[in-house]
Amino acid sequence: MNLNLNPPLPPSALTDDAMRLAAALLQIAADPGGTKKRLSDLNAATAALRDAIAQHDDAKTQADAAAAGLADIQQREQNLADRENALIAQQTRLNVASGAIADRDEQLKLRETAFDKRQVELAAKEQALADRLEKYRKALAG
């Protein structure tokens, strides 16, 4: 068995960390009961902090999921608005085309009416000429 009769001496120049450690050891030695209570309190506070961090992480996950859902809903809303605008534009084109067709139909009706009127006038002139021709024939024959 090798016994070291000359233990190493503490460093002659103490650092801040060594001083803090020495002060902590002196406090523990001076009040072991209080130190035990402080350590218990510190452990309880650490556990509470870890629980709070876990709750925060859960809340963040839920918030991220809600933000993703909101982004999806906003995209759907934009798509719906785009479709609605396209439908409005198509309806406008349809109304314009319907108006043009209605105008063309109206023009055709007016032309048909004018054509029918001219046919009636021509038929009346033809009848008048036929009647005159008949009078001339009767006058020449008679």
Secondary structure as UniProt FT lines:
FT   HELIX           16..30
FT   HELIX           32..141
//
